[in-house]
Amino acid sequence: MIRLKGMTWSHPRGYDPMVTCSQIWKEQTGVEIEWDKRSLQAFESFPVEELAREYDLIVIDHPHVGEITAQACLTPLDIAGREAERETLAAGSIGGSYASYTWEGRQWAFPIDAAAQVQAWRPDLISEAPLSWDGVLDLARQGRVMVPLRPPHSLMCFYTLAANLGTPCATQGPGDLITAQDGEKVYALLAELARLCVADCFDMDPIAVFETMCGADNEVACAPLIYGYVNYGIAGFRDRQTAFSDIPAAGRHGPAGSALGGTGIAVSAFCKEPGAAIDFAYWVASGDVQRGPFAKAGGQPGHAAGWEDDAVNAATNRFYVNTRATLDRAWIRPRHRGYMAFQEEASQRLNAGLRQGEDGASVVADINRLFAESFG
């Protein structure tokens, strides 16, 4: 029997569907896959190369692809003879999810989870989600808003606001991430929201915010920029249920520019059974699996077949239908070698400025310097 090891991230959305689908795969093929999990923080920052030396299958985030290419630690999935399957996967992409794992002409992962910053709200506390940034601030002044600002999520909020205002951050360099004028405008919006949040959100990632929002005694009604977690829209998952909608518009472009997230399934370059691992990657990313056992096990599909399925939407309080416009117009982060270090350093600098009440000019200047240096 072939035995493989996989690494995913520690949340029911990230772990449960991989275990469920792997059991089905074992019954169909005899290939056994044992999954380990790591925290969200480690998922967002831990070097993929180290994981690739221990695991055969790895769930990754797309901004790692520049490092991956340089380190040669993953096996490209665009193998000869399976072009038709890849065309089908690409056609089923939610927004730029499939393209986000394409780098230097090769496909390094297939999307199995599609996400971007969307809006979460409590329908038992407010009658509708705010459609505009002014509406968000009105709620925030009432003590009804939280937003995750633990690195790198503060920077993701900065990215989303910049693109939504029609001044998206750069994805290539060297050069500035954003002009000083545009960056200071974005910083001012984020600083105002951070001041009005009801808790110390600088220590909170999306999971922490959702766990707080879904508490029985909580009065927080809205998280305007937060990576969507379908589980919290399912009745009975927590004491209270959230609804999800498109991001509120800070500019004149509707729900555009949200920083794309999600995950992809990749195969280690050190895998001793690459054929078996690649076969599983193609299968688990396929439309039938994504809308079937993957979604049923609490996964958040990376394929349009799952997002458009009536039964999947009915079971999740229409999570997918209600956020699809945001996903389809999401913005893809930089992915060059050096980006991951920049993401951490820029997030820390942004948070230091927000915590200390600094003016935007100095913070944006430092972030622009860090961005230019990340290409060195």
N, C-alpha and C positions, 0 to 999 in steps of 0.2 A: 504493500500500500504506500502511495506517495503521501507524505506529511509535509505541510507547509506551515509557516508561522506568519501571522499578520499583526500589524500595529495600527490601531485606530485611536480615537479620542474618547475621553471618559465622560460620556453622557448617554442616556438611553437612545438619543437620536443618532449618535455616532457608533455605539457598540451593539445594541440589540439587533438591528437589521443585518449586520455583518455575521453575527452568530447564527441567526435564523437562516439566512441565505446559504451560509457555508454548510449547514446541516442538510439542506436540500441538495446542494452540489455533491456532497459526500454520497448521498443516496443514489444520485444519478451517475456519478463517475467513479466513486471509490476514493477520491482525493480528499484527504482530511486537512482542514485548516483550523489552527488554534489561534485565537485572537487575544492579544494583550491590549491595554488601553493606557493612555497618558492624559494628564490634565489639559484643559483648554489652553492654559498659559504655556505649557510645554509644547503643545501642538503648534502654537503660533510662533515659537522661537527656537525649538530644539533642532540642532543640525541634522538634516536628512541623511548625510553621509554616515553618521554613527548608527542610525537606525537601519540603514541598508546593509550594514555588515552583520546585523543580527537577525533581520526579518526578511522574508521573501516578498511579502505584499505590504505596502505602506500606504496609508491614507494621508495625503498631503494637501497643502494649501498652495495655490498657484503662484504666489510671489516667490516661492523657492526655486522656480525653474531655472533662473539664471545661475544660481549656485550649483544646481544639479548638473547642468550642462558642463560647467567648468570642472566639476569633481568626477564626472563620469560614473556616478553611483547608481543610476537607474538604467533600465533597459527600455529603449524606445518601443512603443506599442504599434507603430505603423509598419508592421511586417508585411512582406509580399504575400499576395494571395487573399488578403482579407479587406481589400479596398471597399467592397460593397458594404461590408459591415460598418466600416468607419464612416462611410458616407451617410448611412442611416443614423449612426450616433450623432454625427455633426448636424444633420437635419433636425434632430430632436433636442438640440441645445436650447437651454433657457438663457436668453440673452447671449452674453459672450462666454458662457461657462466652458464650452468645448474649446474655443479658441484660446482661452486663458492658459491652457496646458500645452499649447503649440509654441515652440521656441526654436529658432534657428532651423526651421524647416522640418522638425521632427515632432511627434506627438508623445509626450512624456507621461501622460495620465489621461484617464477618461473621467468625466464628471459623474459622480454618484450622489451628489448632494448640491443643490443649487440654493444660494442664499445671497442676500444683500441687506443693507440696512433698510428696514421697513418701519412701520409704526405699529406699536402694540397699545391697546387700550382696554379698559374694563367697561363693558356695556352695562354692568349693573351699577356703575358709578356716574357715567356720563352717557348722554343719549347718542352721541356720534363723535367720531374722531375729528380733531381740528384739521382743516384743509390747508391752512396757511401758517406761516411761522408766527405771525401776530397772534393767531389763535392759540398756539402752543405757549407763548409767553403769558397770555391772559390766564391760562390754566396754571402755569408755573407760579405766578404771583399769588395764586390761591393755595399754594403748597401741594399741588396735585401731580407734579411731574418729576420723573427721574430719568437719567441717561447714563449709560455705562461709560466711564472715563478712564478706567484702568488701561494702561498701555497694552496693546496699541489702539484701543478703541477711541481714545480722544482724537488721535490722528485720523482714524476712519471718519469720525464726525466732521473734522476739518475738511477732508477730501470731499465728502458728500455735499456739504454746504457750498464749497467752492464750485463744484460742477453744477449744482442746482442753480446757482446764481448766474451760470453761463460763463464762468471763468475757471474751467477745470485745471487742476494741477498738471504739470508736465509729466510725461511718462518716459521721456528720453533726455539725455543730457550729453555733456555737462552743461550747466546753466542753472538758472533759478527754477525752483519748484513752482513758484507763482510770483507775479509781480508784487512789489511792496504794497502798492495801493490796494490791489485786490485781496492780498493776504491779510492786510490789516482790517479790511471790512469783514472777512470771514472770521477772523479772530475775535472781533468785537461781538459778533452774533453768538459765538460759542461761549465767550466769557460771560455775557449776560445770562445765558441759560445756566451755566455752571453756578453762578451766584444764587440763582433762584431755586436750584434743586433742593429737595427736602432732606437729603442725606449726603454723607461724604462719598459722592459717587466716584471719586478718584481711586478708590480701592475696589470698585465694583466692575466685574465683567458682565456680559449679557445674562449669563446664568444667574448671577447674584441678584441682578435687577428683577428678573422674572420670578425668582423664588420669593423676593420681597413683595412684588406686585400681587402674586397669587396667594398671599397669606389671608386667612379669614378676617383678620382685624385691620387690614391695610386700607388706607384711603388714597393711595397713589393711583391715579386714573389713567396716566398716559406716559409712555416712553416713546418720544417722537422719532428718535434715530437709534435703532437697535437691530442687530442681526436677528432675523426671524427664526424662531424655534417652534416648529409646528406642534410639538408635544403640548405646549402650554395653551393651545387652542382646542385641545381635545377634552371633552367633559370627563371629569373624574381623575385627570392626571394630577391635579393639585386641588386645594380647597376651593379656589376660585379660578374661573376660566377667563382667558384673555381673548379678545378679538384682534384681528390684524387688518391693516389697510396700507395703502400706498403712503409714502413719506409726504409730510406737509410741504408745501412749496414756499421756499424762501425767496425765490425769484419769479420770473414770468414764464417758466418752461414746464410747469407741471411736475410730476414725480420723476424727474430726470436726474441722472448723475450719482445715484447711490453707489457707494464703494462696494464692488462685487466681492463676495466671499465664497462660501461653499467649499467642497472638498472633491478630490479626485483619487482614483485608485491607481497606484503605480506598482511596478515590479522592480525589485532590486537587481542591480547588475551582478551581484554576487550569488544570486539564487541558483541552486544546483538543479532545479527542475523548472527552468524558465518557461518551457512550453505549457506545463500544467498551470503555472501562475498566470500566464498571459490568457489562457483559455478562460480562467475564472474572471479576469478583469473584463474581457469582452462580454461575458455572460451577465455579470452582476450589473453592468452599466446599461444593459439592453432595456428597451421600452417595456417589454412584457414583465420582466423581473422588477423593474423600478415601480411600475404601477400596481404590481401584485404583491409578492411576499415582502419586498423591501419596504413599501409604504405601510403594509399591514402591521409590520413589526415596529413601527414608530419611526421609520426613516423619513427623510425629507428629500424626495426624488431629485435627481439631477437631470432627468429626461422629461421632455414635454408630455410624454404619454401619461406620466403620473400627475402632472400639474393640470391636465385637461380631463382627467377621469372623473366622472360624476360621483362614483362611490367614494373615491379618495377625498374629494371635496366635501361630500356630505359628512364624512367621519371626522373632519377637521375644522368644522365651522367655516368652511369655504376659505380657508387660509390661502390656497393657491390662486383661486380666481381673484381674490381681493387684493393680492399683492403683485400679480403678474406684470402689470404695467411698469412698476418700479424695477422689477428684475430685467425686463426686456430693454430698459433704457439705462442700465447700470454702467458704471465706469470701471475700467480695468486698471488696477494699480501698476506701477513700474515693476519690472521683473528682472532687471539686470543684476549681474554679480555685484554684490555690495549693497543691494537694496535692503536686505533683511537687517543688517546692522544699522543702516540709516533709519529704518522704521522704528527700531527700539530707541535710538538716540533722539530722534525727532519727537517721538511721543513723550519721552521724559522731559525734554526741553519745553515742549508745549505745556505739559502739566505743571512744571515749575513756574512758568509765567502765569498760568491761570490761578494757581494756588496763591501766589504772592501779589496778584493784582498788577502785574507789569503791563506796560503799554504794548500794543501790538507790534510797533516798529522794531523793537529790539528782538522780540521773539521770532518774528518772520524773517528778519535778517539772519539770525542764527540757523534757522531751519533751512534757509536757502543755501547757506554756506555748507551745512552738513550734506545737503543733496548734491551739490557740486563735487564735494570731496568723495562722495560714495562711488563716483566713476573713476577715481584714481586707482 
